[in-house]
Amino acid sequence: MTEEEIVANALSDPDNPPLTAEQLARAKHVNAVKDIRRRLDMTQVQFAEAFRLPLATVRDWEQERSYPDAPARALLTAIARAPETMRRLIGGQAA
């Protein structure tokens, strides 16, 4: 598809129209790492220990001083989708 076709298709979708610049500016930013950890009802320490991540790294990600690279994002996606399986596979401590 060309860029024009992509834009035309997006504009023609009544169920999911593209957001305006103003709507994007008002959108709430969600920190994915913090969201995953909170959904698992874990502290930063528990999360880091359970998935064998350096605590400082988890803190840096949550405070957006640094961002997960591609392998870390893949790990976080797996944790979000199957936390108990990942905890078992990684061999971390139970929360």
C-alpha positions as CSV (number, residue, x, y, z in Angstrom):
1,M,0.0,0.0,0.0
2,T,1.1,3.5,-0.6
3,E,1.1,6.1,2.2
4,E,-1.9,7.7,0.6
5,E,-3.8,4.4,0.5
6,I,-3.0,3.8,4.2
7,V,-4.3,7.3,5.1
8,A,-7.4,6.9,3.0
9,N,-8.2,3.5,4.6
10,A,-7.7,4.9,8.1
11,L,-9.9,7.9,7.4
12,S,-12.7,5.7,6.0
13,D,-12.9,3.4,9.1
14,P,-15.9,4.7,11.1
15,D,-15.1,2.4,14.0
16,N,-11.5,3.5,14.6
17,P,-10.7,6.9,13.0
18,P,-7.2,8.3,13.4
19,L,-6.6,10.5,16.4
20,T,-6.0,14.2,15.9
21,A,-2.9,15.9,17.2
22,E,-4.9,17.3,20.0
23,Q,-6.3,13.9,21.0
24,L,-2.8,12.4,20.9
25,A,-1.5,15.2,23.1
26,R,-4.2,14.5,25.7
27,A,-3.7,10.8,25.6
28,K,-2.4,9.3,28.9
29,H,1.1,7.8,28.6
30,V,1.3,4.3,30.1
31,N,4.6,2.9,31.2
32,A,4.4,-0.8,30.0
33,V,6.9,-2.1,32.6
34,K,5.1,-0.5,35.5
35,D,1.7,-1.7,34.1
36,I,2.9,-5.3,33.8
37,R,4.3,-5.2,37.3
38,R,1.2,-3.7,38.8
39,R,-1.1,-6.1,37.1
40,L,1.0,-8.9,38.7
41,D,0.6,-7.1,42.1
42,M,4.3,-7.2,42.6
43,T,6.8,-4.7,44.1
44,Q,9.8,-3.7,42.0
45,V,11.9,-5.9,44.2
46,Q,9.6,-8.9,43.8
47,F,9.4,-8.4,40.0
48,A,13.1,-8.1,39.6
49,E,13.8,-11.2,41.7
50,A,11.0,-13.3,40.1
51,F,12.3,-12.6,36.6
52,R,16.0,-12.3,37.4
53,L,16.2,-8.7,36.3
54,P,18.6,-6.1,38.0
55,L,16.5,-4.0,40.3
56,A,18.2,-0.9,39.1
57,T,17.2,-1.7,35.5
58,V,13.5,-2.2,36.5
59,R,13.6,1.2,38.3
60,D,15.3,2.9,35.3
61,W,12.7,1.5,32.9
62,E,9.8,2.6,35.2
63,Q,11.3,6.1,35.7
64,E,12.0,6.2,31.9
65,R,15.7,6.9,32.5
66,S,16.3,4.1,30.0
67,Y,14.1,1.9,27.9
68,P,14.0,-1.9,27.3
69,D,15.8,-3.0,24.2
70,A,14.3,-5.5,21.8
71,P,15.2,-8.7,23.7
72,A,14.0,-7.1,27.0
73,R,10.7,-6.1,25.3
74,A,10.3,-9.7,24.1
75,L,10.8,-10.9,27.6
76,L,8.4,-8.4,29.0
77,T,5.8,-9.4,26.4
78,A,6.2,-13.0,27.5
79,I,5.9,-12.1,31.1
80,A,2.7,-10.1,30.5
81,R,1.1,-13.0,28.6
82,A,2.2,-15.9,30.8
83,P,3.8,-14.7,34.0
84,E,3.7,-18.0,35.9
85,T,5.1,-19.9,33.0
86,M,7.9,-17.3,32.6
87,R,8.6,-17.4,36.3
88,R,8.9,-21.2,36.2
89,L,11.1,-21.1,33.0
90,I,13.4,-18.4,34.3
91,G,13.6,-20.1,37.7
92,G,13.0,-17.0,39.7
93,Q,11.7,-17.0,43.2
94,A,7.9,-17.0,43.8
95,A,6.4,-13.7,44.9
